[in-house]
């Protein structure tokens, strides 16, 4: 069997048995993920595309006697199947770990990563704080300016969020217009300052609709610190979420901190 790689120039140099027009047709076929067998005199060119999530990234061309075409096609498919699966793995990983719209870590990744961060904080006895934040009146933004503008607002808030964090902090898109931030080695007072920096930066950032209309965008934030009584990461998230709820109920565009017990104390007003 003679095999050639993915690039057109390499194919044109290597496959001298194929007429140029037929070669071009073969390349067009595999770019559309087609599988075809081309008869040439007593020989057959078996052309099989393979690739990852983004379509064909390569092709395998095997020239064999016509009688062996079906066998060659079967063998090549068996050989390429695990290769194609392997090529898809990075895309599948990225889809599972990152949120496509905001490029933040996904909720699914949060469920895997936060237990590890929680366990590390418990083991080392270092503080760990969680920020839950929500875009204020986001439904109104969607209803007034459209979902495309809403998506742009989400992406821009995520960008602001990243700019306010340290390299070892972790931001997640929690769902809809809600975000979660894990702050390792950070006690509640310092975490509240980070939350206030996020709130202020979002408020000062310019957001525009598709027609250039300025949109007032603010966020509400709840902050909680890991307590010695917390059995798992969900407890501290629940307290931060309760603080977020209080921030929204008490006027929005503000930061509220939570104690180890559920009562909360407001620390910053916008």
BELRAGI-V566448 format. One record per helix or strand of 3 or more residues. SS is the DSSP state (hx for helix, st for strand). FROM is the first residue (numbers start at 1). TO is the last residue. Records with the same first field share a line. If there is no record, write none. Layout:
SS->FROM-TO + FROM-TO
//
This chain:
hx->8-14 + 20-31 + 66-97 + 107-124 + 138-145 + 147-163 + 188-204 + 233-249
st->35-40 + 43-52 + 55-65 + 128-135 + 170-175 + 178-184 + 219-225 + 254-258 + 264-269
//
